[in-house]
């Protein structure tokens, strides 16, 4: 008999949980050492948003869903960092412009 191991795909939930725990660990080390002070929201959500975007681009199913939610999570994570330079309402407004454009482009691409 020839047994070959089939590669198992990691589901989104497993990877997101790993990224979440790693982010908490890095935040604890950075805060504890006093090296850098960023919002805890940024430390947790930015890597999760990036992971969600990358997962959406790699996953052939529901790409738009994961990329859009990853973008939303990442933009929310950036608000505490850029709020001194730009209003959070402007950032959310830009997000509300970008999301429908992405959805329309995907819709038109699938229809063609």
Secondary structure as the mmCIF struct_conf table of DSSP 4:
data_model
#
loop_
_struct_conf.conf_type_id
_struct_conf.id
_struct_conf.beg_label_comp_id
_struct_conf.beg_label_asym_id
_struct_conf.beg_label_seq_id
_struct_conf.end_label_comp_id
_struct_conf.end_label_asym_id
_struct_conf.end_label_seq_id
HELX_LH_PP_P HELX_LH_PP_P1 UNK A 5 UNK A 11
HELX_RH_AL_P HELX_RH_AL_P1 UNK A 12 UNK A 33
TURN_TY1_P TURN_TY1_P1 UNK A 34 UNK A 34
BEND BEND1 UNK A 35 UNK A 35
HELX_RH_AL_P HELX_RH_AL_P2 UNK A 40 UNK A 58
BEND BEND2 UNK A 60 UNK A 62
HELX_RH_AL_P HELX_RH_AL_P3 UNK A 63 UNK A 82
TURN_TY1_P TURN_TY1_P2 UNK A 83 UNK A 85
BEND BEND3 UNK A 86 UNK A 86
HELX_RH_AL_P HELX_RH_AL_P4 UNK A 88 UNK A 111
#
